[in-house]
Amino acid sequence: MIQRRTLLKTSAAVALGAPGLSGLAQQSVTLKFHTFMAPLSNVWLSMHKPWMEKVEKESGGRIKFEAYPAMQLGGSPAQLYDQAKDGVVDIVWTLPGNTAGRFPRIEAFELPFMMNNAEATSKAYWEYTQTMAPDEFKDTHVIALHVHGPGMFHSKDKLIKTPADLKGMKVRGPTRQVTKMLASVGATPVGMPLPAITDALSKGTIEACVIPWEVVPSIKVNELCKFHSEFPANEPALYTTTFVMAMNKPKYESLAPDLKKVIDNNSGMATSAWLGKVQQSNDPNGRKSASDRGNTIYQITPADAAEFRKLSSRIDEEWVADMNKRNFDGKKLLETAKALIAKHGKA
């Protein structure tokens, strides 16, 4: 009995009388990071993992991560943002465009022929969201916003040189603005998340897709497609896609002040620009994975690129009209996005 009382007193002392110990425990945190990217993808290996490692190091090991690529915690890519919002996980990296129309103002960056440099356009995307759409991601604590390198065509059996070549072709698009663009240039658009592309190409559900070079090897597009069509490098790209890295708000708010500062130091415009730069820097390796197999890589001529731009130009007008219906100033949003892309492109 005496021994039991002693043990109880000791336990109480640890729980109640040692604030230093309990405080230390509270200041350490393990965060669940969830995304749809594959564990061998460039995005996971050269962007997500280094970001987590940097945060862990700068926190002195007091922030740790449980890292889950490839939707290992369940759900679909379209559910990732809500997993962060609802606290199912702590941090996600996803496409806002996976939920069509939910984040309308940032779609300005997914309109045809808006960008040609991911680092500069990512800076523009961050500044635009802070100034023109500060409540777009109000349900989460936003860490970074960025885009990928130039998007282009990859097709199984037919080389795409002109819009006429796309007539009747089933082509995968990532977001509602990109699928609209595909329809405008003559393709039959099929919207689907990135992980579904491999199976869809294998089964013939789609005949082509639009993605940047960097992700080609991780979803076997270099093996499943024989033809790749690039747009002129010195002109705006066919399209890009927006990404968001977002954290559960209550989890962020619960962090000790110095740990919040570690997250803050690895957030914002600089982190957004770094993510965009690293993602585009992996494009040459993706391109090499196709050229090494002897695939055909075709450069669309400036004249044919101009035809693509002409056919898709009405998508801008439709988007502006859509924003106006939602009580936003569509023209101002589009002009601001273009001006910021130009501004950061010159920086």
Secondary structure as UniProt FT lines:
FT   HELIX           2..16
FT   HELIX           19..26
FT   STRAND          29..35
FT   TURN            39..40
FT   HELIX           42..43
FT   HELIX           44..48
FT   HELIX           49..58
FT   TURN            59..61
FT   STRAND          63..68
FT   TURN            70..73
FT   HELIX           77..79
FT   HELIX           80..86
FT   STRAND          91..94
FT   HELIX           96..98
FT   TURN            100..101
FT   HELIX           104..110
FT   TURN            112..113
FT   HELIX           118..132
FT   TURN            134..139
FT   STRAND          141..147
FT   STRAND          151..155
FT   HELIX           163..166
FT   TURN            167..168
FT   STRAND          170..173
FT   HELIX           176..184
FT   TURN            185..186
FT   STRAND          188..191
FT   HELIX           194..196
FT   HELIX           197..203
FT   STRAND          208..212
FT   HELIX           213..215
FT   HELIX           217..219
FT   HELIX           221..224
FT   STRAND          227..230
FT   TURN            233..234
FT   STRAND          242..247
FT   HELIX           249..254
FT   HELIX           257..265
FT   HELIX           268..281
FT   HELIX           283..291
FT   TURN            292..294
FT   STRAND          296..299
FT   HELIX           302..312
FT   HELIX           314..325
FT   TURN            326..327
FT   HELIX           330..346
//
